[in-house]
Amino acid sequence: MTLLHGYWRSSAAYRLRIALNLKGVSYDQLSVNLKDGHQREAKHKALHPQGFVPVLNIDGEQLIQSPAILEYLDERFPDPSFLPGTMAERARIRAYAAVIGCDIHPIQNLRVLQHIRTEYGQDGDGVRAWCQRWIGDGLTALEKMADSDGREGPYLWGKQPTMADIYLVPQMYNASRWGVDLSAFPRLAAADETARKHPAFEAARPENQPDAPEDGH
Ligand SMILES: N[C@@H](CCC(=O)N[C@@H](CS)C(=O)NCC(=O)O)C(=O)O
């Protein structure tokens, strides 16, 4: 049995839902309520020492860290490939993913935002300004990358979804949540819109998850 320990609004869990759907792997979900702090409970920390989601149980293994899990899934189920093309092209697709996964997402993490509130006295506006600043910075760089690559699309890298889209769509969702003006990123917005219509991405959307609250908050 494949079991995803995640949370409806977690970007990193969202990546894995998209990936599992693209690979046609069926899975059950176990919700770890981040809002109520269940990720910090001993039971969850026994699975993930950082107290994060996602965790994936697959093939009798227990995997953590979405970048590592995405690579595992791509090696285990090679078709369709998340990293098509030459070595240099694959490195470029990984670079798109890394801008989001290494540089944008970690500083929007719940525990970081909570720390900014409690230790640095920021209110909702302060936290929002932080998110907008750093998400905007990262997306500006990504838009420039997409522009200089000049790929035809309709996905971020080409005709099929790749690792770049798996990272992009959850990050764009998160950016909207923080009120980032996405019209400043036309290439990213177009790729995001295309990908969100794909059934694998559609089924992975936060609001379509069993643990999503009815009021969407
Ligand atoms: N690098 C990790 C990051 C995982 C991560 O940041 N998870 C967030 C949700 S998207 C989390 O569990 N946050 C809990 C917290 O900050 O307390 C991965 O990609 O798996």
The ligand as a Gaussian input file, in Angstrom:
#p B3LYP/6-31G(d) Opt

LIG

0 1
 N       12.178000      20.235000       2.119000
 C       11.004000      19.621000       2.652000
 C       10.089000      20.700000       3.169000
 C        8.830000      20.137000       3.753000
 C        7.984000      21.250000       4.339000
 O        8.374000      22.408000       4.385000
 N        6.793000      20.894000       4.789000
 C        5.936000      21.884000       5.402000
 C        4.588000      21.923000       4.702000
 S        4.761000      22.417000       3.021000
 C        5.708000      21.500000       6.853000
 O        5.526000      20.352000       7.168000
 N        5.730000      22.505000       7.741000
 C        5.461000      22.296000       9.105000
 C        5.944000      23.407000       9.977000
 O        6.563000      24.352000       9.483000
 O        5.681000      23.310000      11.182000
 C       10.302000      18.793000       1.573000
 O       10.324000      19.250000       0.419000
 O        9.762000      17.720000       1.857000

